Amino acid sequence: MQFGVILLVNANRILFLLGSSILVGTFAQNLFMPIMPAMQQEFHTTSTIINWTVSLFTMALAIMQVVYGPLVDQYGRRKILLPALGLYVLGSLGCYLVDTIQGLLFFRVFQGIGFAAIPIVAATVIGDIFTGAKRAEAMGTYQMMLGIGPAIGPLLGGWIGGFGGQSAVFLFLTITAIGLLAMNAIWLPETKSEQPGAKRFGLGSFRDILFQPVGASVILIGFTQMFAYHAFLLFLPVYLNETYHLSAGQIGLVYMLISAVFVLSSKTSGRVQKKWGTRKALVLTSASHAVATVLFMLATNISLPVMLAASALFGFTLGIGMPTHTTLLSDVFEKERATAIGVYNFIRYIGMAAGPVVGAALYGLGGNWLEFGLAAAVIAAAVLFARVQIRKQQQRSIAPTA
């Protein structure tokens, strides 16, 4: 009981710690992107190979979601996060010290393996220490912090890289990694509760999560939305440059606008969930994102201001709905919370990877109408599936028992 009281008192401090961890951790994904051409020259390699520094990190991040999830459920949040952060420190230090592209690629994998524990543990701990409307609000804050990293990371990386090159960027990542390890070692409590009847992990746990009505709905919507979002991120700079002749700096400002809208809408998600309920909020916000995708498709050739407004709406409807995903998974899978979040993260990361590739192919075949028309259609189909599944579950829950 005393531990529960301590958690209640310190919940906001823990939320700040987790939000700071995910914000700083995302720098490993995007901090060095502005200096990738300079890295290519420094390591005397090709653009294809230097791009593998991103791809290998992302692959490790995705795969480790389904590895860490069951481990976090079985052994505890703190027991898994701290060793993973130790790997993240080693990976960052290795990236700083190496002088060959092969060494850099090797340690980028270590970085990805270490970082991968942060999003699972953070969302799981939030689910552990918050309930009801407070959980929804906390997930919105967490999503907001997650969105800030990609917004400021490239800007910060460009400044650090311009001052000291790629070695300065990875030195900064090493220092911040050590800081994350120290802060979590000092302040993060173990929030895993020993629940009676909790079952040990088996491959059947993945099946149960994927076929549970709410779990299947959230995972499918997460995949389709990340597919559309990353197709959007690839399409936007090319179209702004070729059609409206914006410079790289101006395109950067557009990205900052979208990121700011995404961050602000994530923070308001808790109010939406409190008003409508999380299940209804999932359906309504996802449906609004499908509509926003269609509006963006229609707006691209009208004028630049209309396209910017449609882009902002696209970011807003995505941001306001994303916290409903982890809130629902935390609500439904109390005993396998981390495993469910890991499966969700893994599948939405697949959507992130597929969006740019498939989106570019669709654009080549039929322009932005085919690319974003199909994206809107798959989101809408996922929303209809979720609506049917959630309604069926609600009917089962109120059905009289014999």
N, C-alpha and C positions, 0 to 999 in steps of 0.2 A: 504493500500500500504506500509506504513512504517513497519508493522509487517512482510510483505513478504520480504522486504529488510533485516530486522533483521535475518529472518530465512535463507536467502541466505548467509549472512555473517557468521552465526554461524552453518551452516549445518555440517561442518566437526567436530565441537566440539560436536554437538548433536549425530552424528554417533559414535564418540568415547565413549560418555556416554552410548549409547544403546549397543554398542559392549561390553563394560566393564560390563554392567548389565547382559547381557546374559552369559558372561564368568564366572563371579562370581556366578551367579544364578545356573549354572549347577553343581557347587560344591555340592549343596544339593542332587543331584542325585548320585554322585559317590565318594564323599570325604571319606565316612566311609566304603566303600566296603572292603578295605584291612584289617580292624579290625573287620569284622563281626563275625569271629570265637571267638574272645575275647569278643565281645558283647554277644554272645550266652552264654558264661560261666558266665559273669557278671550278666545277667538277669535270669540265671538258666532256660533256655528254650531250645526248640529244633531248629534244623537248618531250619525246615519248617516254624516255626513261625517267626524266625528272618528274613527269606527271605521276609515275608510279609511287612517288613519295606520298601522294594523296591517296591513291587507290589502295595501296597496301595497308595504310593506316585505317581506311574506311572498312576494308575487308576484315581486318582483325577486330575492329569495333563491332561489326555486325555479328560475326561468328561467336564472339565471346558473350553476347547477350544470352544465348541459350545455354552457355556453360555456367556463367555466373549466377543466373537466376535460381536454379535448383540449389546451388551451393549456399547462396544467401539465405534461402528458406531453411535449409537443413542445419547450417552451422552458425548463422548469425550475420548481422549487417556489418558490425565493426570487425569481426574476425576475417571477413573477406575483403573489406575495403582497404584496410591498412596495408596488408601485403601487396594488394594490387597497386596502391599508390607508391609503394616501394619500387615496383617494376616500372611505374611511370617515371619516377626519379631516375632510375638507371637508364631507361630509354632516352630520356631528355639529355642526360649527361653524355651518353654515347653519341647522340646526334651532334653535340657540341664538340666532342673531341675527335671524331673521325675526319679523315682527309680523303676518303674515297667514296664514290657513289654507292658502291656495294655495301660499305659499312653504314652509310646513311640509310639505305633501304632496310637493312637488318634492324637497326635500332628504331626506325619508324614503326616497325611491327611491334616491338616491345612497348613503345609509347601507346600504340593503339590497344594492346592487351591490357595495359595498366589503366588507361583512361576509361575503358569500357565499363569498369565497375561503378564509376561515379553516377551515371544516369539511373542505373538499376537501384543502387543503394539509396540514392537521394529520394526517388519517387516512393520506394518501399518504406523508408523511415517516415516520410510525410504521412503515408497511409497508416503507419503504426501509431503516431502520436496525435493525429487530428481525426475528428469524426464529424459527420454531418456537414453543415454549411461551412464550418471552419476548415474541413478537409478540402472542400471545393475552392475556398478562398486561398488556401495555402498552395494548392496545385496551380492556381492562376499566378501567384507570386513566383513560384518555381519556374513556370513556363516563361514568365516575363524575363527572369534572369537568364534563362536559356537563350532567349532571343536577343539579349543585349550583346552577348559574346560575338556572334557573327557580324553584328552591326559595327562594333568598335575594333574588333580584332584586326582586320586588314588595315585600318587607319593607323592603329598603334604599330603594327608590324612594318608598315611602310616607313614610319618615322624611325623606329629602332634599326631597321635594315639600312636605311639611308645613312644613319650615323655610324654603324659598325659592321654592316654586312650580315651574312647569314650566321656567322658565329655569334654575333651579338643577339640575334633572335633566339637561337637555341640556348644561349647562356641565360637569357631572360626566362625561357621556359623551364630551365633547370632550377633556377632560384624560386620561381612560383610553385614548381612541383614540390620542392622541399618545404615551402611554406604550407601547402595544402596538407602534406603528410603530418607536419607538426600540429597544425590546428585541429585536424580530425583526431589525432592521437590524444590531444589534450581535452577536447570538448565534446566529441561525439560519443554518446552513451550507446550501450547495446540495447536496442529496442525490441528485439525478438522475444516474444512471449512463448512460454511452453504451454501450448494449447492441448488439452486432453483430446485424444482421438486424431491428432495430426499424423498423417501418413507420410512414409518415406517416399522420396522421389522415385519414379519409374517412368519409362517412356510413355506409359499410359497417361501420365500427367499432361503431356503435350497434347494428346488427343482430347482429353477432357476439356482443356482450355479452348482448343480450336473449335470444338463442337458445342460448347456451352453457348446458349443463345446470345447473351450479352457479350461474352468474350469474342465470339465469332463476329458479331456486329461491329464492335470497337476495332478489332484487328483489320477487318475488311475496309472500313472507312478510313482508318489510319493509312493503309496501303494506298488507296486511291487518291487521298488528299496529298500525300507526299509525292506520288507520281505526278500529279498536276502541278504541284508547287515547284518541283525541280525542273519540269519541262518549261515552266514559266520563267524560272531564273536563267535558263540557258537562252530562251527566246528573246527576252527583254532587251539585253544590251545590243544584240545584233540588229533587232528591228529599230531600236531608237537611233542607232548609228546610220543604218542604211536608208531609213524612211524619213526620219526627222533630223538627221545630220548632227546629232548631239556629240559632244566631245567626251573623252573618257571621264574627265572631271564632272561634267554635267550628268553623265550616266551614274556616277558614284553618288551624286546627290539624290537621284531618283531612288537608288537602293536604300539610302538613309531614310528617305520619306517612308518607303514601304516597311522598313524595319521598325521605325518609330511607331507606325500605326499598328503593326503586329504586336509590339511590346505592350502598348497601351490597351489594346483590345484583350490581350491575355489577362491583364490585371482585372478587367471588368467581368471576366467569365464567372467568377464566384457569385456576383449579383444575379447574373442570368440563371445560374443553376439554382440559386435560392428561390427565385421567382417561379421558375417552371418545373423544377426538379431535374436531376441530372440526366435521366433517361430521355425526357422530352427535350431537354436542351441539346443533347447529342443529335437527335433527329433534326431539330429546327436549325441549329447552327450549320450542320453539314448540308442540309438542303439549301440554305442561304449561300453557302460556298459554291454549290453547283450553279446556282443562279448567277453569282458573281463571275464565275468562269465563263458563262455564256455572254454576259455583258462585256467582259474584257475582250472576248472574241469579236464581238460586234463593234467595239469602240476603237480598235487598233487603227483603222483607216479613216476615222472621222476627223480628228484633230489631236494635236499633242495634249492640250489641257484635258480633253475628254478621256484620252488614253491614260493619263496620269491619275485622273479621278477613278477610273475603272481599276487601275492597278492598286490604288490605295484601298478600294472596297474589297478587292481580292485578298489583300493582306489582312484586312480587318476581320472578314468572315472566317478566315482560317485561324487567326489568333484567338478569337473569342470561343472557338469550339475545341481547340486542342486540349485544354485542361480537363474537359469532360471525359476524355479517353482514360487518363490515368486515375481520375477520381472513380470512375465506374469499375475499373479493374481492381482498384483497392477495396471497393465496397463488396464486390462479388466474390473475390478470391482471397478471403482472409487468411486461410492456411497456406496458400501457395501464391502469395502476393508477388514476390520477386520473380517467380517462374513465369507468371502471367505477364508481368511487365517486360521480362526478357523476351518472351515470344513476340509480344507486340512490337518491341523495339526492333527485333530482328526482321520482321516482315515489313515494317515501314521503312527500314533502311534499304531493303530490296526495292521498294517503291522509289526511294531517292535515287538509287543507281539506275533503275529502268527509265525514269522520267526523261532525262536528257537524251538517252540513246534512242528510245522509241519515239519520243517527241520530235527529234530531228528527222527521223525517217518519215514520220507522218507529215511533217511540214514539207518535206521534199516531194511527197506524193500529192498532197492536196492543200498546201498552205496552212495558215493559222486556223482556218475554219475546220479542217479535218483534225488538226492537232488538238485544239481546245474544245471543239465540238465533241470529240471522243472522250476527252478528259472529263468534261461536264457529264457526259452520259454514264461513265463508269462510276462517278461519284453519286449520281442520282440513283443508279441501280443499287449501290451499296446502301444508300439511305432507305430505299424501299425494302430491301432485305432486312435492315435493322428494325424498321417500323413493324414489319410482320413478326420478326423473332421476339421483339420486346413485348408486343401485344400478346403473343402466344404464352410467354412466360408469365405475364401478369394474370392471364386467364387461368393458368394452372395454379397460381398461388392463391387465388380466391375461390377456386373450385371446392365444393364441400367434400370432405373425406368420409368414407364409409365407416 
